[in-house]
Amino acid sequence: MNDHLLTIPGLTSLRLRFPTLRIGELLGDAGEGYDDILKFVHQELHALRTIRVRHHETDDLPLACLKRGYDPNGNPLCPLGYLLSPNGHDYDHASTKWVCRHKCAHQPNPDILPPDLPTSTPPRDACQFAVPDHPHGFSLTTGLTLPDGSTRLARDAQVGSATWNLRIGRQSYSESRNASQQRRGIKRSPWFGIDNTSKAMLIGDTLSLAANLARLIFEASRVPLTG
């Protein structure tokens, strides 16, 4: 089933049922990372797009990354191939500011090496933003799209950063059963066939319930008795 086809109708229905509900962020896996959903979350919900990236085979090509202006995870690059750092998210305008902070001054090699940069020319000398008029160096702002107009990898936080990992990690809370199955190595059935897959899922669910029951009994036993 293409779950992403149900996402926008589901969110639309949710807003109709709860018109005062304010959705500040949408968490999802790469199956939700389609342009229509990303645009809907950004333009209609005005929410953060904490959705795992949906990769393409060209994402790992250095020349393609430099040409489009961002790395395989959608994090913007400066013209010389250094990764930019987020400098705050504007919630009113749903945009994120990115700056280089003169990264080339303390990092000899770019994060993605431009193939046509002469090896004898230090990146710092080739940077036109290494001047007093640009105290933060090169900067740009992203919103609905990335610098080349693409939406597929556009996000509102730096993918792979500590902040991103903390926020995306909460996805397990909304998919607690999947997380439990994943920990036991049976999210993808180790056995062949529908019947055997059902048995694996049943065993996983039983183990999860038993573990939860044991935890609840342990927590209850720590509560002091009151007469």
Residue frames as a rotation matrix with the C-alpha (Angstrom) as fourth column:
MET 1
0.579 0.816 0.000 0.00
0.816 -0.579 0.000 0.00
0.000 0.000 -1.000 0.00
ASN 2
-0.378 -0.649 0.660 1.25
0.593 -0.717 -0.366 3.49
0.711 0.253 0.656 -0.81
ASP 3
-0.024 0.383 -0.923 0.74
0.988 -0.135 -0.082 5.02
-0.156 -0.914 -0.375 2.61
HIS 4
-0.809 -0.375 -0.454 1.73
0.356 -0.925 0.131 8.49
-0.469 -0.056 0.882 1.39
LEU 5
-0.741 0.599 0.302 -1.42
0.184 -0.252 0.950 8.61
0.646 0.760 0.077 -0.74
LEU 6
0.218 0.855 -0.470 -3.45
0.751 0.161 0.641 8.57
0.624 -0.493 -0.607 2.48
THR 7
-0.507 -0.548 -0.666 -1.44
0.860 -0.373 -0.348 11.20
-0.058 -0.749 0.660 4.32
ILE 8
-0.979 0.114 0.171 -2.96
-0.080 -0.978 0.195 14.40
0.189 0.177 0.966 2.91
PRO 9
-0.113 0.991 -0.069 -6.58
-0.125 0.055 0.991 13.13
0.986 0.121 0.118 3.03
GLY 10
0.131 0.130 -0.983 -5.95
0.843 0.508 0.180 11.96
0.522 -0.852 -0.043 6.61
LEU 11
-0.743 -0.472 -0.474 -4.52
0.651 -0.673 -0.350 15.30
-0.154 -0.569 0.808 7.70
THR 12
-0.796 0.521 0.308 -7.33
-0.234 -0.735 0.637 17.17
0.558 0.435 0.707 5.94
SER 13
0.143 0.875 -0.463 -9.90
0.236 0.424 0.874 15.06
0.961 -0.234 -0.146 7.74
LEU 14
-0.178 -0.301 -0.937 -8.14
0.967 0.122 -0.223 15.63
0.182 -0.946 0.270 11.05
ARG 15
-0.974 -0.223 -0.038 -8.27
0.226 -0.965 -0.130 19.41
-0.008 -0.136 0.991 10.56
LEU 16
-0.427 0.891 0.154 -11.98
-0.274 -0.290 0.917 19.25
0.861 0.349 0.368 9.75
ARG 17
0.280 0.525 -0.804 -12.71
0.563 0.588 0.580 17.26
0.777 -0.615 -0.132 12.90
PHE 18
0.342 -0.261 -0.903 -10.53
0.862 -0.295 0.411 19.44
-0.374 -0.919 0.124 15.12
PRO 19
0.607 -0.023 0.794 -10.49
0.592 -0.654 -0.471 22.91
0.530 0.756 -0.383 13.53
THR 20
0.879 -0.282 0.384 -8.67
-0.435 -0.804 0.405 24.52
0.195 -0.523 -0.830 16.47
LEU 21
0.755 -0.631 0.179 -5.89
0.432 0.683 0.589 21.93
-0.494 -0.367 0.788 16.52
ARG 22
0.704 -0.621 -0.345 -2.49
-0.705 -0.671 -0.230 23.50
-0.089 0.405 -0.910 15.87
ILE 23
0.866 -0.461 0.195 -0.06
0.478 0.877 -0.048 21.04
-0.149 0.135 0.980 14.25
GLY 24
0.720 -0.632 -0.288 3.47
-0.511 -0.762 0.397 22.29
-0.470 -0.139 -0.871 14.83
GLU 25
-0.389 -0.901 -0.194 5.45
-0.870 0.290 0.398 19.39
-0.302 0.324 -0.897 13.40
LEU 26
0.799 0.577 -0.171 4.93
-0.600 0.741 -0.303 16.27
-0.048 0.345 0.938 11.31
LEU 27
-0.264 -0.864 0.428 7.14
-0.742 0.466 0.482 13.24
-0.616 -0.191 -0.764 11.91
GLY 28
0.826 0.563 0.016 7.36
-0.420 0.636 -0.648 10.55
-0.375 0.528 0.762 9.26
ASP 29
0.077 -0.796 0.600 9.57
0.288 0.594 0.751 8.05
-0.954 0.116 0.275 7.51
ALA 30
-0.780 -0.519 -0.349 10.91
-0.153 -0.383 0.911 8.32
-0.607 0.764 0.220 3.97
GLY 31
-0.610 0.623 0.490 7.63
0.791 0.522 0.319 6.97
-0.057 0.582 -0.811 2.62
GLU 32
0.485 0.781 -0.394 6.09
0.748 -0.604 -0.276 10.35
-0.453 -0.161 -0.877 3.42
GLY 33
-0.169 -0.704 -0.690 8.88
0.225 -0.709 0.668 12.31
-0.960 -0.043 0.278 1.73
TYR 34
-0.227 0.185 0.956 7.01
0.973 0.078 0.216 13.16
-0.035 0.980 -0.198 -1.48
ASP 35
-0.895 -0.263 0.361 6.72
0.326 -0.937 0.128 16.68
0.304 0.232 0.924 -2.83
ASP 36
-0.113 0.941 0.319 2.95
0.059 -0.314 0.948 16.93
0.992 0.126 -0.020 -2.38
ILE 37
0.568 0.309 -0.763 3.18
0.716 0.271 0.643 16.02
0.405 -0.912 -0.067 1.31
LEU 38
-0.376 -0.803 -0.463 6.18
0.916 -0.398 -0.053 18.26
-0.141 -0.444 0.885 1.97
LYS 39
-0.802 0.142 0.580 4.40
0.147 -0.895 0.421 21.18
0.579 0.423 0.697 0.32
PHE 40
0.241 0.969 -0.053 1.17
0.221 -0.002 0.975 20.49
0.945 -0.247 -0.214 2.21
VAL 41
0.344 -0.176 -0.922 2.94
0.933 0.170 0.316 20.38
0.101 -0.970 0.223 5.57
HIS 42
-0.659 -0.724 -0.205 4.82
0.735 -0.678 0.033 23.59
-0.163 -0.129 0.978 4.82
GLN 43
-0.896 0.264 0.358 2.11
-0.013 -0.820 0.572 25.65
0.444 0.508 0.738 3.13
GLU 44
0.021 0.999 -0.033 -1.13
-0.094 0.035 0.995 24.35
0.995 -0.018 0.095 4.67
LEU 45
0.598 0.181 -0.781 -0.13
0.670 0.422 0.611 23.13
0.440 -0.888 0.131 8.14
HIS 46
0.497 -0.552 0.670 2.70
-0.452 -0.823 -0.343 25.65
0.741 -0.133 -0.658 8.56
ALA 47
0.920 -0.132 0.369 4.50
-0.256 0.511 0.821 22.88
-0.297 -0.849 0.436 10.44
LEU 48
-0.046 -0.998 -0.032 8.05
-0.883 0.026 0.468 21.58
-0.466 0.050 -0.883 10.64
ARG 49
0.720 0.244 -0.649 8.87
-0.602 0.685 -0.410 18.80
0.344 0.686 0.641 8.16
THR 50
-0.196 -0.750 0.632 10.63
-0.897 0.398 0.194 16.24
-0.397 -0.528 -0.750 10.34
ILE 51
0.858 0.498 0.127 10.38
-0.345 0.741 -0.576 13.56
-0.381 0.451 0.807 7.68
ARG 52
0.070 -0.878 0.473 13.18
0.141 0.478 0.867 11.19
-0.988 0.006 0.157 6.75
VAL 53
-0.125 -0.202 -0.971 14.72
-0.797 -0.562 0.220 11.95
-0.591 0.802 -0.090 3.37
ARG 54
0.711 0.350 0.610 13.82
0.144 0.777 -0.613 9.97
-0.688 0.524 0.502 0.26
HIS 55
-0.135 -0.951 -0.278 17.06
-0.228 -0.243 0.943 9.47
-0.964 0.191 -0.185 -1.63
HIS 56
0.945 0.246 -0.213 17.83
-0.251 0.134 -0.959 9.38
-0.208 0.960 0.189 -5.35
GLU 57
0.658 -0.712 0.247 20.80
0.731 0.682 0.022 7.74
-0.184 0.166 0.969 -7.05
THR 58
0.306 -0.552 0.776 22.26
0.479 -0.615 -0.626 11.15
0.823 0.563 0.076 -7.99
ASP 59
0.959 0.166 0.231 22.48
-0.092 -0.588 0.803 12.29
0.269 -0.791 -0.549 -4.36
ASP 60
0.677 -0.736 0.016 25.95
0.316 0.310 0.897 10.81
-0.665 -0.602 0.442 -3.87
LEU 61
0.304 -0.573 0.761 27.49
0.915 -0.048 -0.402 12.43
0.267 0.818 0.510 -6.97
PRO 62
-0.222 -0.461 -0.859 29.76
0.749 -0.645 0.152 15.32
-0.624 -0.610 0.488 -5.81
LEU 63
-0.964 -0.175 0.201 29.29
0.266 -0.680 0.684 17.31
0.017 0.712 0.702 -9.02
ALA 64
-0.211 0.966 0.150 25.50
0.522 -0.018 0.853 17.01
0.826 0.258 -0.501 -8.79
CYS 65
0.289 0.283 -0.915 25.58
0.955 -0.156 0.253 18.17
-0.071 -0.946 -0.316 -5.15
LEU 66
-0.555 -0.599 -0.577 27.72
0.547 -0.785 0.290 21.20
-0.627 -0.155 0.764 -5.97
LYS 67
-0.878 0.242 0.412 25.59
0.287 -0.423 0.859 22.12
0.383 0.873 0.302 -8.95
ARG 68
0.066 0.998 -0.009 22.32
0.530 -0.027 0.848 22.03
0.846 -0.060 -0.530 -7.04
GLY 69
-0.209 -0.270 0.940 23.80
-0.411 -0.847 -0.335 23.58
0.887 -0.457 0.066 -3.87
TYR 70
0.322 0.297 0.899 23.17
-0.946 0.141 0.292 20.97
-0.040 -0.944 0.326 -1.16
ASP 71
-0.706 -0.697 0.124 24.51
-0.703 0.711 -0.010 17.61
-0.082 -0.094 -0.992 0.05
PRO 72
-0.773 0.388 -0.502 22.79
0.037 0.817 0.575 14.16
0.634 0.426 -0.646 -0.13
ASN 73
-0.509 0.594 -0.623 20.66
0.858 0.290 -0.425 15.04
-0.072 -0.751 -0.657 2.92
GLY 74
0.374 0.704 0.604 19.51
0.757 -0.608 0.239 18.43
0.535 0.368 -0.761 1.64
ASN 75
0.493 -0.283 -0.823 21.87
0.599 -0.576 0.557 20.46
-0.632 -0.767 -0.114 3.82
PRO 76
0.998 -0.006 0.062 22.95
0.043 -0.665 -0.745 23.59
0.046 0.747 -0.664 1.88
LEU 77
0.224 -0.973 0.061 26.51
0.930 0.232 0.286 24.12
-0.292 -0.007 0.956 0.67
CYS 78
0.350 -0.245 -0.904 28.55
-0.203 -0.962 0.182 27.21
-0.914 0.120 -0.387 -0.02
PRO 79
0.828 0.028 -0.559 29.85
-0.557 -0.055 -0.828 27.64
-0.055 0.998 -0.030 -3.61
LEU 80
-0.113 -0.971 -0.212 33.14
-0.930 0.178 -0.322 25.96
0.350 0.160 -0.923 -2.61
GLY 81
0.017 0.208 -0.978 31.52
-0.144 0.968 0.203 22.85
0.989 0.138 0.047 -1.17
TYR 82
-0.952 -0.306 -0.007 31.48
-0.022 0.093 -0.995 23.57
0.305 -0.948 -0.095 2.58
LEU 83
-0.196 0.912 -0.360 28.40
0.816 0.355 0.456 22.59
0.544 -0.204 -0.814 4.55
LEU 84
-0.405 0.170 0.898 26.49
-0.309 -0.950 0.041 25.53
0.861 -0.261 0.438 5.97
SER 85
-0.851 0.133 -0.508 25.21
0.516 0.398 -0.759 25.66
0.101 -0.908 -0.407 9.54
PRO 86
0.135 0.960 0.247 21.62
0.739 -0.263 0.620 26.58
0.660 0.099 -0.745 10.49
ASN 87
-0.890 -0.443 0.107 21.36
0.294 -0.739 -0.607 30.00
0.348 -0.508 0.788 12.10
GLY 88
-0.742 0.663 -0.101 17.80
-0.125 -0.285 -0.950 29.81
-0.659 -0.692 0.295 13.35
HIS 89
-0.666 0.628 0.402 14.32
0.719 0.399 0.569 29.03
0.197 0.668 -0.718 12.04
ASP 90
-0.901 0.433 -0.022 11.81
-0.426 -0.894 -0.137 31.82
-0.079 -0.114 0.990 11.42
TYR 91
-0.718 0.660 0.222 8.47
0.541 0.729 -0.418 30.32
-0.438 -0.180 -0.881 12.42
ASP 92
0.024 0.752 -0.659 6.48
-0.084 -0.655 -0.751 33.31
-0.996 0.073 0.048 11.17
HIS 93
0.234 -0.006 -0.972 7.86
-0.922 -0.320 -0.219 32.96
-0.310 0.947 -0.081 7.64
ALA 94
0.828 0.097 0.553 8.60
-0.069 0.995 -0.071 29.19
-0.557 0.021 0.830 7.77
SER 95
0.762 -0.643 -0.079 12.17
-0.136 -0.040 -0.990 29.73
0.634 0.765 -0.118 6.65
THR 96
0.781 -0.589 -0.209 15.61
0.489 0.368 0.791 28.71
-0.389 -0.719 0.575 7.88
LYS 97
0.802 -0.583 -0.127 18.74
-0.588 -0.736 -0.335 30.85
0.102 0.343 -0.934 7.71
TRP 98
0.793 -0.604 0.081 22.05
0.591 0.795 0.140 29.16
-0.149 -0.063 0.987 6.87
VAL 99
0.785 -0.617 -0.058 25.57
-0.620 -0.779 -0.097 30.59
0.015 0.112 -0.994 7.24
CYS 100
0.595 -0.647 -0.477 29.10
0.184 0.687 -0.703 29.28
0.783 0.330 0.527 6.68
ARG 101
0.970 -0.241 0.019 30.73
-0.103 -0.341 0.934 31.17
-0.219 -0.908 -0.356 9.59
HIS 102
0.409 -0.858 -0.310 33.95
-0.889 -0.299 -0.348 31.22
0.206 0.418 -0.885 7.53
LYS 103
0.869 0.009 0.494 34.33
-0.202 0.919 0.339 27.47
-0.451 -0.395 0.800 7.81
CYS 104
0.816 -0.568 0.104 37.08
0.357 0.354 -0.864 27.49
0.454 0.743 0.492 5.21
ALA 105
0.425 -0.679 0.599 39.31
-0.674 -0.679 -0.291 29.42
0.604 -0.280 -0.746 7.64
HIS 106
-0.103 -0.457 0.883 39.73
-0.942 0.331 0.061 26.40
-0.320 -0.825 -0.465 9.92
GLN 107
0.419 0.214 0.882 38.85
0.025 0.969 -0.247 23.45
-0.908 0.126 0.400 7.68
PRO 108
-0.507 -0.782 -0.364 41.40
-0.312 -0.227 0.923 22.96
-0.804 0.581 -0.129 4.87
ASN 109
-0.993 0.107 0.050 39.27
0.095 0.469 0.878 20.77
0.071 0.877 -0.476 2.60
PRO 110
-0.417 0.909 0.016 35.63
-0.878 -0.407 0.254 21.30
0.237 0.092 0.967 1.59
ASP 111
-0.180 0.463 0.868 33.02
-0.516 0.706 -0.484 18.79
-0.837 -0.535 0.112 2.75
ILE 112
0.631 0.286 0.721 32.35
0.485 0.579 -0.655 18.10
-0.605 0.763 0.227 -0.94
LEU 113
-0.271 -0.906 -0.326 35.39
0.217 -0.387 0.896 18.78
-0.938 0.173 0.301 -3.08
PRO 114
0.694 0.468 -0.547 34.72
-0.380 -0.407 -0.831 20.75
-0.611 0.784 -0.104 -6.29
PRO 115
0.561 -0.481 0.674 36.35
0.645 0.764 0.009 18.88
-0.519 0.430 0.739 -9.18
ASP 116
0.520 -0.328 0.788 37.50
0.667 -0.421 -0.615 22.05
0.534 0.846 0.000 -10.95
LEU 117
0.974 -0.205 0.094 39.14
-0.219 -0.764 0.607 23.83
-0.053 -0.612 -0.789 -7.98
PRO 118
0.360 -0.910 -0.204 42.92
-0.265 0.110 -0.958 24.12
0.894 0.399 -0.201 -8.57
THR 119
0.635 -0.133 -0.761 44.76
0.646 0.632 0.429 22.12
0.424 -0.764 0.487 -5.93
SER 120
-0.444 -0.895 -0.036 47.27
0.800 -0.378 -0.466 24.96
0.403 -0.236 0.884 -5.53
THR 121
-0.477 0.358 0.803 44.56
-0.252 -0.931 0.265 27.46
0.842 -0.076 0.534 -4.56
PRO 122
-0.943 0.184 -0.277 43.51
0.325 0.329 -0.887 27.31
-0.072 -0.926 -0.370 -0.89
PRO 123
-0.155 0.974 0.167 39.71
0.915 0.078 0.396 27.45
0.373 0.214 -0.903 -0.56
ARG 124
0.205 0.224 -0.953 40.00
0.736 -0.677 -0.001 30.51
-0.646 -0.701 -0.303 1.68
ASP 125
-0.657 -0.547 -0.519 41.72
0.067 -0.729 0.682 32.44
-0.751 0.413 0.515 -1.11
ALA 126
-0.902 0.349 0.256 39.00
0.318 0.132 0.939 31.44
0.293 0.928 -0.230 -3.57
CYS 127
-0.119 0.905 -0.408 36.16
0.991 0.083 -0.106 32.60
-0.063 -0.417 -0.907 -1.28
GLN 128
-0.482 0.005 0.876 34.66
0.378 -0.901 0.213 35.96
0.791 0.434 0.432 -2.20
PHE 129
0.601 0.770 0.216 32.84
0.073 -0.321 0.944 36.14
0.796 -0.552 -0.249 1.16
ALA 130
0.322 -0.581 -0.748 36.01
0.943 0.263 0.202 36.10
0.079 -0.771 0.632 3.28
VAL 131
-0.530 -0.399 0.748 35.87
0.386 -0.899 -0.206 39.87
0.755 0.180 0.631 3.71
PRO 132
-0.962 0.095 -0.256 34.79
0.206 -0.363 -0.909 42.22
-0.180 -0.927 0.330 6.52
ASP 133
-0.609 0.780 -0.147 31.59
-0.778 -0.550 0.304 43.08
0.156 0.299 0.941 4.66
HIS 134
0.324 0.686 -0.651 30.41
-0.443 0.718 0.537 39.48
0.836 0.114 0.537 5.29
PRO 135
-0.260 -0.497 0.828 31.06
-0.951 -0.019 -0.309 38.82
0.169 -0.868 -0.468 9.01
HIS 136
0.220 0.400 0.890 29.12
-0.555 0.801 -0.223 35.54
-0.802 -0.445 0.399 8.86
GLY 137
-0.776 -0.576 0.255 30.50
-0.095 0.507 0.857 34.56
-0.623 0.641 -0.448 5.48
PHE 138
-0.833 0.481 -0.272 28.25
-0.253 0.105 0.962 33.08
0.491 0.870 0.034 2.83
SER 139
-0.725 0.657 0.205 24.56
-0.096 0.198 -0.975 32.83
-0.682 -0.727 -0.081 3.77
LEU 140
-0.773 0.598 -0.210 21.25
-0.262 -0.001 0.965 31.85
0.577 0.801 0.158 2.27
THR 141
-0.518 0.706 0.483 17.65
-0.678 0.005 -0.735 31.23
-0.521 -0.709 0.476 3.32
THR 142
-0.912 0.280 -0.299 15.57
0.008 0.742 0.671 28.14
0.410 0.609 -0.679 2.56
GLY 143
-0.445 0.842 0.305 11.83
-0.821 -0.247 -0.515 27.74
-0.359 -0.479 0.801 2.87
LEU 144
0.638 0.748 0.181 9.54
-0.571 0.618 -0.540 25.55
-0.516 0.241 0.822 0.83
THR 145
0.949 -0.314 -0.025 12.38
0.181 0.610 -0.772 24.59
0.258 0.728 0.635 -1.51
LEU 146
0.320 -0.934 -0.161 16.15
0.631 0.083 0.771 24.30
-0.707 -0.348 0.616 -1.60
PRO 147
-0.218 -0.459 -0.861 18.40
-0.158 -0.854 0.495 26.66
-0.963 0.244 0.113 -3.64
ASP 148
-0.978 -0.204 -0.051 17.70
-0.085 0.159 0.984 24.89
-0.193 0.966 -0.173 -6.94
GLY 149
-0.389 0.910 -0.145 13.93
-0.902 -0.345 0.260 24.94
0.186 0.232 0.955 -6.43
SER 150
-0.412 0.186 -0.892 13.70
-0.054 0.972 0.228 21.29
0.909 0.142 -0.391 -5.39
THR 151
0.218 0.602 0.768 11.40
-0.873 -0.230 0.429 20.15
0.435 -0.764 0.476 -2.59
ARG 152
0.544 0.121 -0.830 12.32
-0.053 0.993 0.110 16.46
0.837 -0.016 0.546 -2.17
LEU 153
-0.075 -0.679 -0.730 15.12
0.808 0.388 -0.444 17.06
0.585 -0.623 0.520 0.36
ALA 154
-0.358 -0.015 0.934 13.86
-0.223 -0.969 -0.101 20.36
0.907 -0.245 0.343 1.77
ARG 155
0.140 0.352 -0.926 13.63
0.847 0.442 0.296 20.22
0.513 -0.825 -0.236 5.56
ASP 156
0.687 0.243 0.685 13.42
-0.048 -0.925 0.376 22.76
0.725 -0.291 -0.624 8.38
ALA 157
0.730 -0.569 0.378 16.34
-0.486 -0.044 0.873 21.46
-0.480 -0.821 -0.309 10.46
GLN 158
-0.038 -0.846 -0.532 19.80
-0.991 0.099 -0.086 20.18
0.126 0.524 -0.842 9.58
VAL 159
0.869 0.388 -0.306 19.41
-0.389 0.919 0.059 16.50
0.304 0.068 0.950 8.74
GLY 160
0.387 -0.727 -0.567 21.86
0.462 0.685 -0.563 14.41
0.798 -0.044 0.601 10.74
SER 161
-0.387 -0.508 0.769 22.50
-0.386 -0.668 -0.636 17.05
0.837 -0.543 0.063 13.42
ALA 162
-0.960 0.005 -0.281 21.95
0.253 0.452 -0.856 16.39
0.122 -0.892 -0.435 17.13
THR 163
-0.603 0.786 -0.137 18.74
-0.565 -0.542 -0.623 18.43
-0.563 -0.299 0.771 17.00
TRP 164
-0.125 0.540 -0.833 17.45
-0.913 0.265 0.309 16.47
0.387 0.799 0.460 14.01
ASN 165
-0.587 -0.173 -0.791 18.26
-0.042 0.982 -0.183 13.10
0.809 -0.074 -0.583 15.60
LEU 166
-0.963 0.262 -0.056 16.55
0.056 -0.005 -0.998 14.13
-0.262 -0.965 -0.010 18.82
ARG 167
-0.343 0.888 -0.307 13.39
-0.800 -0.448 -0.399 15.24
-0.491 0.109 0.864 17.02
ILE 168
-0.064 0.316 -0.947 13.19
-0.816 0.529 0.232 12.34
0.574 0.788 0.224 14.56
GLY 169
-0.887 -0.338 -0.316 13.82
-0.104 0.811 -0.576 9.91
0.451 -0.477 -0.754 17.42
ARG 170
-0.655 0.707 0.267 10.39
-0.499 -0.140 -0.855 10.76
-0.567 -0.694 0.444 18.81
GLN 171
-0.221 0.576 -0.787 8.89
-0.883 0.224 0.412 8.91
0.414 0.786 0.459 15.86
SER 172
-0.760 -0.132 -0.636 9.26
0.049 0.965 -0.258 5.75
0.648 -0.228 -0.727 17.92
TYR 173
-0.880 0.472 0.043 6.76
-0.127 -0.149 -0.981 7.15
-0.457 -0.869 0.191 20.42
SER 174
-0.076 0.896 -0.438 4.06
-0.877 -0.269 -0.398 7.35
-0.474 0.353 0.806 17.76
GLU 175
0.395 0.139 -0.908 5.03
-0.655 0.735 -0.173 3.95
0.644 0.663 0.382 16.36
SER 176
0.017 -0.445 0.895 5.72
-0.975 0.190 0.112 2.16
-0.220 -0.875 -0.431 19.62
ARG 177
0.724 0.288 0.627 4.68
-0.209 0.958 -0.199 -1.22
-0.658 0.013 0.753 18.25
ASN 178
0.900 -0.433 -0.053 6.99
0.023 0.169 -0.985 -0.89
0.436 0.885 0.162 15.26
ALA 179
0.188 -0.868 0.459 9.83
-0.834 -0.388 -0.393 0.19
0.519 -0.309 -0.797 17.56
SER 180
0.231 -0.038 0.972 9.25
-0.764 0.611 0.206 -2.85
-0.602 -0.791 0.112 19.75
GLN 181
0.924 0.126 0.360 9.22
0.109 0.816 -0.567 -5.17
-0.365 0.564 0.741 16.74
GLN 182
0.706 -0.708 0.001 12.38
-0.304 -0.305 -0.902 -3.49
0.639 0.637 -0.431 15.43
ARG 183
0.111 -0.681 0.724 14.23
-0.993 -0.097 0.061 -4.10
0.029 -0.726 -0.687 18.71
ARG 184
0.227 0.046 0.973 13.43
-0.403 0.914 0.051 -7.78
-0.887 -0.404 0.226 18.47
GLY 185
-0.713 -0.661 -0.233 14.49
-0.438 0.161 0.885 -8.03
-0.548 0.733 -0.404 14.84
ILE 186
-0.606 0.550 0.575 11.07
0.663 0.748 -0.016 -8.98
-0.439 0.372 -0.818 13.51
LYS 187
-0.103 0.553 -0.826 9.83
-0.332 -0.802 -0.496 -5.77
-0.938 0.223 0.267 11.92
ARG 188
0.030 0.062 -0.998 10.68
-0.967 0.255 -0.014 -7.62
0.254 0.965 0.068 8.73
SER 189
0.792 0.423 0.441 9.57
-0.563 0.786 0.257 -11.19
-0.238 -0.451 0.860 9.27
PRO 190
-0.298 -0.947 0.120 12.42
-0.841 0.321 0.435 -13.72
-0.450 0.029 -0.892 9.60
TRP 191
-0.505 0.208 0.838 10.11
0.208 0.971 -0.116 -16.39
-0.838 0.115 -0.534 8.22
PHE 192
-0.967 0.129 -0.219 8.51
-0.243 -0.215 0.946 -16.90
0.075 0.968 0.239 4.82
GLY 193
-0.550 0.825 -0.132 4.78
0.545 0.474 0.692 -16.85
0.633 0.308 -0.710 4.16
ILE 194
-0.157 0.599 0.785 1.78
-0.410 -0.763 0.500 -15.01
0.898 -0.244 0.365 5.55
ASP 195
0.772 0.502 -0.389 1.06
0.085 0.526 0.846 -17.63
0.630 -0.687 0.364 8.23
ASN 196
0.183 -0.796 -0.578 4.61
0.942 0.311 -0.130 -17.65
0.283 -0.520 0.806 9.52
THR 197
-0.627 -0.364 0.689 4.78
0.260 -0.931 -0.255 -13.86
0.735 0.019 0.678 9.41
SER 198
0.302 0.829 0.471 1.62
-0.374 -0.351 0.858 -13.65
0.877 -0.435 0.204 11.51
LYS 199
0.739 -0.086 -0.668 3.18
0.551 0.648 0.526 -16.02
0.388 -0.757 0.526 14.04
ALA 200
-0.334 -0.942 -0.042 6.32
0.841 -0.278 -0.464 -13.87
0.425 -0.191 0.885 14.24
MET 201
-0.457 0.242 0.856 4.24
-0.179 -0.968 0.178 -10.72
0.871 -0.072 0.485 14.80
LEU 202
0.648 0.760 -0.056 2.14
-0.150 0.199 0.968 -12.48
0.747 -0.619 0.243 17.45
ILE 203
0.387 -0.604 -0.697 5.26
0.871 0.487 0.062 -13.64
0.302 -0.631 0.714 19.30
GLY 204
-0.620 -0.667 0.414 6.69
0.535 -0.745 -0.399 -10.11
0.574 -0.026 0.818 19.16
ASP 205
-0.084 0.690 0.719 3.46
-0.385 -0.688 0.615 -8.56
0.919 -0.225 0.323 20.47
THR 206
0.776 0.372 -0.510 3.27
0.238 0.575 0.782 -11.14
0.585 -0.728 0.358 23.26
LEU 207
-0.057 -0.893 -0.446 6.85
0.948 0.092 -0.304 -10.42
0.313 -0.440 0.842 24.33
SER 208
-0.641 -0.161 0.750 6.14
0.118 -0.987 -0.111 -6.67
0.758 0.017 0.652 24.31
LEU 209
0.344 0.865 0.367 3.01
-0.383 -0.227 0.895 -7.06
0.857 -0.448 0.253 26.44
ALA 210
0.682 -0.146 -0.717 4.80
0.598 0.676 0.431 -9.38
0.421 -0.723 0.548 28.86
ALA 211
-0.430 -0.903 -0.030 7.68
0.800 -0.365 -0.476 -6.94
0.419 -0.229 0.879 29.20
ASN 212
-0.432 0.352 0.830 5.26
-0.236 -0.933 0.273 -4.06
0.871 -0.078 0.486 29.78
LEU 213
0.672 0.721 -0.170 3.38
-0.071 0.291 0.954 -6.06
0.737 -0.629 0.247 32.41
ALA 214
0.301 -0.652 -0.696 6.61
0.902 0.431 -0.014 -6.88
0.309 -0.624 0.718 34.23
ARG 215
-0.678 -0.574 0.459 7.61
0.444 -0.817 -0.367 -3.22
0.586 -0.045 0.809 34.13
LEU 216
-0.028 0.761 0.648 4.24
-0.383 -0.607 0.697 -2.08
0.923 -0.229 0.309 35.49
ILE 217
0.776 0.275 -0.568 4.38
0.336 0.582 0.741 -4.63
0.534 -0.765 0.359 38.33
PHE 218
-0.146 -0.921 -0.361 7.91
0.937 -0.012 -0.349 -3.47
0.317 -0.389 0.865 39.18
GLU 219
-0.671 -0.082 0.737 6.88
0.048 -0.997 -0.067 0.19
0.740 -0.010 0.672 39.21
ALA 220
0.381 0.895 0.233 3.79
-0.299 -0.119 0.947 -0.59
0.875 -0.431 0.222 41.31
SER 221
0.566 -0.201 -0.799 5.90
0.682 0.659 0.317 -2.49
0.463 -0.725 0.510 43.85
ARG 222
-0.529 -0.848 0.017 8.01
0.722 -0.461 -0.516 0.62
0.446 -0.261 0.856 44.44
VAL 223
-0.151 0.574 0.805 5.03
-0.243 -0.811 0.532 2.72
0.958 -0.115 0.262 45.52
PRO 224
-0.970 -0.238 0.051 4.93
-0.101 0.205 -0.973 2.89
0.221 -0.949 -0.223 49.34
LEU 225
-0.264 0.901 -0.343 1.79
0.676 0.427 0.601 1.52
0.688 -0.073 -0.722 50.93
THR 226
-0.787 0.103 0.609 -0.34
-0.406 -0.830 -0.383 3.96
0.466 -0.548 0.695 52.86
GLY 227
-0.696 0.546 -0.467 -2.64
0.692 0.684 -0.231 2.89
0.193 -0.484 -0.854 55.63
